[in-house]
Amino acid sequence: MPFVKRRSPPSVVSATLRETPLPNVYSRMGHSKLNGERFRPPRSPIPPLVVLLLVAFAAHAAKPADFQFTRPLLPPAEGSAATVAAAELDESVLAATDDAYANLRLFNPNGTEVPGVVRPRRRASTSTRDYAIGFVQDRFRLLADNRLEFVIHRTNALDVPIAVDFDTPLDNFEKQVTVAASPDGTNWTTLTEAQPIFDYARFMAVRHLRVEFPPASQPFYRIEIGNISEARQSPLTQIERDQRGGAVFSEVERSSFQRQDFRIDRVRLLGRRAVIEQRELLKRAYAVADVLIKDDATTRATTITFTAARAPLTDIILECTTPNFSRTVTVEGNRESPPHWAFIASDSLSRVQVGRVRQEDLTLTLPGLARYREFRLTIQNLDSPPLVIDRILARGETHELVFFPERGATYQLYYGGEGASLPQYDVRAMLMDADTADAAAFTLGPQADNPAFSRSGGWWNTRGMLIAAVVAVVAALGWALAGAVKQVEA
């Protein structure tokens, strides 16, 4: 008997589904009713709102008309096949841009934005660094003429000493150091003689404990320190009075003296070697203007103000002719009008010209870089006469624009203005790390006012306008969804 597939009788569930119309919720989601009636979904404001959101973002995209100044980027005269290009920014660009360079863009002739980043220029270079040389002590003795002598020999034959450095807890002293070298510890050749080490804490914050000498390859070194013990006046004073008949007949003031020996906690023998600096910052001089120097006898201070056009400064140098001083200096910066001075750093300036001692530090080192339109230096003179200042110099980082060029393409730089946000490029990290040793060196052409720029015409392109547009779109989107839910529940 042939096999016949028998159909199962319809179940109660399937029969029920055939007889019961679907709920309207399915119909309102775009499905037709079972009775054949055509359904038209309700009109929703969501697509127009999405378009509005896209328009808001499109309006926020940077355009050449958003920037106040423009200048061409000139390619190298000999041409270049480099895959990376760099252009150094000058004072005009620095003065018109913010700290993050958000109001700076690069465009091609078609008005298309070209990704580029501004970064400090670095270069590979070789510098020298001091290092400690290992040694052992052979001899130590006190000499009859108030001198101390000790002999050391280095443990590594390849090390070449160039200096000796001392650690001592004492202050207010001056000693003379003589260094000699020997190949066998017997026959000595003087390398340097009667070089001073000193601490003048009683008068100023000046301390010098290093003695340099010509590079020497001998294994043995003899170090002599003169005036090893000093007689210092005791702070206690004894007064002897001779009284006769109830009256003071004579009075004698006696001061005692104490012996102070020069204590050395540690001696370091130093060598010097070359170190390759792969990422050394390249610094340059920046012009300063509007220098104003004011001495105030009431506050016992000298105030110096100058402008620097928002250059990325790291050092301020004061050239002066005053000898022998040590002053504390406060550095402040201002970006606003009227001025609002912000503290930047506190440093010291000093110069010592005593006998054969010549030491000076006239550089104020700033923490990181400081981009301000105006700087103010306050020099604390106390009861000393004001410094005779001849010139103010400034140094800082060299900033460059880095981008990926196209062969034969020309570029226009736009900058200045307000309201621009920092662009987010997918190649930003690659540009920040790109090696510009062989980059195509573009240069900045002459600056010109951007004729398309309008201070009042770009209000729709500001960050505030973008935020307002997004909030409005989100609110309208929520209202539309709420209306759709109500229709579904009806």
C-alpha positions in Angstrom: 0.0 0.0 0.0 1.5 3.2 -1.0 2.5 5.7 1.7 0.1 8.7 2.0 1.0 11.7 4.0 -2.0 12.7 6.1 -2.6 16.3 7.1 -3.3 17.0 10.7 -6.6 18.6 11.5 -6.4 22.3 12.2 -5.7 23.1 15.9 -7.8 25.3 18.1 -5.0 27.9 18.2 -4.6 28.2 14.4 -8.4 28.5 14.0 -8.5 31.2 16.6 -5.8 33.2 14.8 -7.7 33.0 11.6 -10.9 34.3 13.2 -9.5 37.0 15.3 -8.3 40.3 13.6 -4.8 41.5 14.5 -4.6 44.3 17.0 -4.3 47.8 15.6 -0.8 48.2 17.0 0.5 46.1 14.1 -1.5 48.1 11.6 -0.1 51.4 13.0 3.4 50.1 12.6 2.8 49.8 8.8 1.0 46.5 8.3 -2.4 46.2 6.5 -5.5 45.1 8.4 -6.8 41.6 7.6 -10.0 43.1 6.2 -8.0 44.6 3.3 -8.4 48.2 4.5 -5.3 50.3 3.5 -3.4 52.0 6.4 -1.5 55.2 6.1 1.1 55.7 8.9 0.9 59.0 10.7 3.2 61.8 9.6 6.2 62.1 11.9 8.6 65.1 12.3 11.6 62.8 12.9 13.1 62.9 9.3 13.0 66.7 9.2 14.6 66.8 12.6 17.4 64.5 11.5 18.0 66.7 8.5 18.1 69.7 10.8 20.7 68.0 13.0 22.9 67.3 9.9 22.5 70.9 8.8 23.6 72.1 12.2 26.8 70.0 12.0 27.4 71.0 8.5 27.1 74.7 9.5 29.7 74.1 12.2 32.3 72.8 9.8 35.1 75.3 9.4 35.2 77.4 6.3 37.8 79.9 5.0 35.3 82.8 5.8 35.5 81.9 9.5 39.0 83.2 9.9 40.4 86.7 10.1 43.7 86.4 8.3 45.1 84.4 5.4 48.5 83.8 3.8 49.8 81.3 1.2 52.1 78.4 2.1 55.1 78.6 -0.3 56.6 75.2 -1.3 60.4 74.7 -1.4 61.9 76.2 -4.5 63.7 73.1 -5.6 60.6 70.9 -5.1 60.4 67.9 -2.9 59.1 64.3 -3.0 58.8 64.2 0.8 55.6 62.6 2.3 55.6 65.1 5.2 55.6 68.9 5.0 56.3 71.4 7.8 56.0 75.2 8.0 57.4 77.2 10.9 54.9 79.7 12.5 56.0 83.3 13.0 55.0 86.0 15.5 52.0 87.1 13.3 50.4 83.7 13.4 51.2 83.3 17.1 49.6 86.6 18.0 46.3 85.8 16.4 45.8 82.1 17.5 44.7 80.6 20.8 46.7 78.2 23.0 45.4 75.1 21.2 45.6 76.6 17.7 41.9 75.8 17.3 41.4 78.9 15.1 43.9 77.8 12.5 43.1 75.8 9.4 44.8 74.7 6.1 42.8 74.7 2.9 43.6 73.7 -0.7 42.5 76.0 -3.7 39.2 74.2 -3.9 38.3 75.2 -0.3 38.7 71.7 1.0 40.2 71.5 4.5 43.6 69.7 4.7 44.4 68.0 8.0 47.3 69.6 9.8 48.6 69.8 13.4 50.8 72.4 15.2 53.5 70.9 17.3 56.9 72.0 18.9 59.7 71.5 16.4 62.3 68.9 17.6 65.6 67.7 16.2 68.0 64.9 16.7 71.2 66.2 18.3 74.1 65.1 20.5 74.6 66.6 23.9 77.1 66.0 26.8 76.2 64.8 30.2 78.3 64.4 33.4 78.4 61.0 35.1 80.0 59.7 38.3 83.3 57.8 38.0 84.0 55.0 40.4 87.2 55.3 42.6 88.8 54.0 45.8 90.6 56.1 48.4 94.3 55.4 48.8 95.6 58.1 51.2 94.3 60.8 53.6 96.4 63.2 55.7 96.4 66.7 57.2 99.4 68.9 56.2 101.2 71.3 58.5 100.0 74.5 56.7 96.3 74.0 57.4 95.7 71.8 54.3 94.0 68.5 53.8 95.2 66.0 51.2 93.8 62.7 49.9 94.6 60.5 47.0 92.1 58.4 45.0 92.4 56.2 41.9 89.7 55.4 39.5 88.5 51.8 39.0 87.7 51.9 35.3 90.6 52.5 33.0 88.2 53.8 30.2 86.9 56.7 32.3 88.3 60.2 31.8 87.7 62.6 34.7 87.0 66.3 34.0 85.8 67.6 37.5 85.6 66.9 41.2 82.5 67.8 43.2 82.0 68.1 47.0 79.0 67.7 49.3 79.2 69.5 52.6 76.5 70.6 55.2 78.5 73.7 56.0 77.8 77.3 54.8 79.6 80.6 54.8 83.1 79.4 53.8 85.7 79.7 51.0 88.3 77.1 50.3 91.0 76.6 47.6 91.3 73.3 45.8 94.3 71.9 43.9 94.0 68.8 41.7 97.0 66.8 40.4 97.2 63.6 38.4 99.7 60.7 38.3 100.3 57.5 36.4 101.8 55.7 39.3 100.8 57.6 42.5 104.3 59.1 42.9 105.0 61.5 40.0 102.4 64.2 40.0 101.3 66.7 37.3 99.2 69.7 38.5 95.9 69.9 36.6 94.4 73.0 38.3 95.6 75.0 41.3 93.9 77.0 44.0 90.4 76.9 42.5 87.8 78.3 44.9 84.8 76.5 46.3 82.5 78.6 48.4 79.2 79.3 50.1 78.1 82.9 50.8 74.8 82.2 52.5 75.4 85.1 54.9 75.3 87.6 52.1 73.4 85.9 49.2 72.1 82.5 48.0 75.3 81.6 46.1 77.0 78.2 46.5 79.7 76.6 44.3 81.3 73.2 45.1 82.7 72.0 41.8 86.2 72.2 40.5 86.9 71.5 36.8 90.2 70.6 35.2 91.5 69.5 31.8 90.5 65.9 30.8 93.0 63.5 32.3 93.5 59.8 31.7 95.9 59.1 34.6 94.6 56.6 37.2 95.7 58.5 40.3 94.4 61.9 41.5 95.6 64.0 44.4 93.2 66.5 45.8 94.4 69.3 48.2 92.0 71.6 50.1 93.5 74.7 51.7 92.3 76.7 54.8 90.7 73.5 56.0 90.1 74.9 59.5 88.9 78.4 60.3 88.5 80.4 63.6 84.9 81.8 63.8 83.7 84.3 66.3 81.3 82.9 68.8 77.9 84.4 69.0 78.3 84.7 72.8 80.1 87.8 74.2 81.5 88.1 77.7 81.5 91.6 79.4 83.8 92.3 82.3 83.2 95.3 84.5 85.4 96.9 87.1 83.3 98.7 89.7 84.8 101.1 92.3 82.7 102.8 94.9 79.5 101.6 93.3 80.4 103.1 89.9 81.7 101.3 86.8 85.3 102.2 86.5 86.0 100.1 83.4 84.2 97.7 81.1 85.8 95.2 78.8 83.9 93.2 76.1 85.5 89.9 75.3 84.6 87.7 72.3 85.6 84.1 72.0 86.4 82.2 68.8 85.6 78.7 67.8 87.4 76.4 65.5 85.4 75.1 62.5 86.8 72.3 60.5 85.6 71.8 56.9 83.5 68.7 56.8 83.1 66.7 53.5 80.2 64.3 53.3 81.0 63.0 49.9 83.4 63.5 47.0 82.4 62.8 43.4 84.8 62.3 40.5 83.0 63.3 37.3 83.4 62.4 33.7 81.6 63.6 30.6 80.2 61.6 27.6 78.1 62.4 24.5 74.4 61.4 24.5 72.2 61.4 21.5 69.0 63.5 22.1 66.5 62.2 19.6 63.7 64.6 20.7 65.5 67.8 21.7 63.2 70.8 21.5 64.4 73.4 19.1 64.2 76.9 20.7 64.5 80.3 19.1 64.6 84.0 20.2 61.4 86.0 20.2 61.1 89.8 20.0 59.8 91.7 23.0 58.3 95.2 22.8 56.9 98.0 24.9 59.4 97.4 27.7 58.7 99.5 30.8 60.9 99.4 33.9 59.7 101.0 37.1 61.5 101.2 40.4 59.3 101.6 43.5 61.0 102.7 46.7 57.8 102.1 48.7 57.5 98.4 47.9 61.3 98.1 47.5 60.8 96.3 44.2 61.4 96.8 40.4 58.6 96.1 38.0 59.2 95.3 34.4 56.4 94.9 31.8 56.7 93.9 28.2 54.7 92.4 25.3 55.6 89.2 23.5 52.7 88.6 21.0 51.7 85.3 22.6 55.0 83.6 21.7 55.5 80.2 23.4 58.2 81.4 25.9 60.3 79.1 28.1 63.0 81.5 29.2 63.4 85.2 29.9 66.9 86.7 30.1 67.8 89.9 31.8 71.0 91.6 30.7 72.3 94.0 33.4 75.6 95.6 34.5 75.1 95.4 38.3 77.8 93.3 40.0 77.3 91.0 43.0 73.6 90.5 43.6 71.0 87.8 44.2 67.4 88.7 43.8 64.1 86.9 43.8 61.8 87.5 40.7 58.1 86.8 40.2 56.9 86.2 36.7 53.2 86.9 35.7 51.3 86.9 32.5 48.2 88.6 31.1 46.0 87.7 28.1 43.0 90.0 28.7 42.0 93.7 28.6 41.7 95.1 31.2 44.7 93.1 32.6 44.2 90.1 34.7 47.7 89.0 35.9 48.2 85.2 36.4 51.2 83.8 38.4 53.6 81.9 36.2 56.8 81.2 38.2 59.1 82.4 40.9 62.9 82.3 40.2 66.1 84.0 41.1 68.8 86.0 39.4 72.4 86.2 40.7 75.9 87.4 39.8 79.1 86.9 41.7 82.3 88.8 40.8 84.7 88.4 43.7 88.4 88.0 43.0 88.8 85.1 40.6 85.2 83.9 41.1 83.0 84.6 38.1 79.5 83.1 38.3 76.1 84.4 37.1 72.6 83.2 36.4 70.5 85.8 34.6 67.9 83.5 33.1 64.4 83.1 34.4 63.2 79.5 33.6 59.4 79.2 33.1 57.6 75.9 33.9 56.7 74.6 30.4 55.7 77.2 27.9 53.8 80.4 28.5 51.7 82.1 25.8 50.7 85.5 27.0 50.3 88.9 25.3 52.0 90.7 28.2 54.5 89.7 30.9 55.3 91.4 34.3 58.4 90.7 36.2 58.7 91.8 39.9 62.2 92.0 41.3 62.5 92.1 45.1 65.3 94.6 45.9 64.7 94.8 49.6 67.2 97.4 50.9 69.6 96.9 47.9 69.7 99.4 45.1 67.7 98.5 41.9 69.5 96.6 39.2 70.8 98.4 36.2 69.0 96.5 33.4 70.2 97.0 29.9 68.0 94.6 27.8 65.2 92.0 28.1 65.6 88.9 25.9 63.1 86.0 25.4 63.4 82.5 24.2 60.8 79.8 23.5 59.8 76.8 21.6 59.6 76.8 17.8 56.1 75.7 16.6 55.5 74.3 13.2 52.5 73.2 11.2 52.8 69.6 9.9 50.7 68.1 7.2 50.7 65.4 4.4 51.3 67.3 1.1 50.1 66.3 -2.4 52.6 66.6 -5.3 52.2 69.9 -7.0 49.3 71.1 -4.7 49.2 74.7 -3.3 47.8 75.6 0.1 46.4 78.6 1.9 46.6 79.1 5.7 43.7 80.7 7.5 43.8 81.8 11.2 42.4 84.3 13.7 38.9 85.0 14.8 36.8 83.4 17.6 34.4 80.6 18.0 36.3 77.8 16.3 36.6 74.4 17.9 39.7 72.2 17.8 39.4 69.9 14.7 39.4 66.1 15.2 41.5 64.5 12.4 42.0 60.8 12.1 45.6 61.4 11.1 46.4 63.7 14.1 48.4 61.1 16.0 50.4 60.2 12.9 51.2 63.9 12.2 52.3 64.5 15.8 54.8 61.6 15.6 55.9 62.1 12.1 59.7 62.5 11.5 60.3 65.9 9.9 64.1 65.5 9.5 63.6 65.3 5.7 60.3 67.1 5.5 59.4 69.5 2.7 60.0 72.9 4.2 57.1 75.2 3.3 57.4 78.9 4.2 54.7 81.4 5.1 53.9 84.1 2.5 52.7 87.6 3.3 49.8 88.0 5.7 46.6 89.6 4.4 43.1 90.3 5.8 40.6 87.7 4.8 38.0 89.7 2.7 35.3 87.0 3.4 35.7 87.3 7.2 32.9 89.0 9.2 33.0 89.3 12.9 29.2 89.4 13.1 28.4 87.0 10.2 29.6 83.8 11.7 27.4 83.5 14.7 25.8 80.3 13.4 29.2 78.6 13.3 30.0 79.0 17.0 30.2 76.2 19.6 27.3 77.7 21.5 25.1 77.7 18.4 26.0 74.0 17.7 25.1 73.1 21.3 21.8 75.0 21.1 20.9 73.2 17.8 21.7 69.8 19.2 19.5 70.5 22.3 16.7 71.7 20.2 16.8 68.6 17.9 16.9 66.3 20.9 13.9 68.0 22.5 12.0 67.8 19.2 13.0 64.2 18.8 11.6 63.4 22.3 8.4 65.2 21.6 8.0 63.2 18.3 8.6 59.9 20.0 6.1 60.8 22.8 3.5 61.6 20.2 4.1 58.2 18.4 3.7 56.3 21.7 0.4 58.0 22.4 -0.9 57.0 18.9 0.2 53.4 19.5 -1.6 53.2 22.8 -4.8 54.8 21.4 
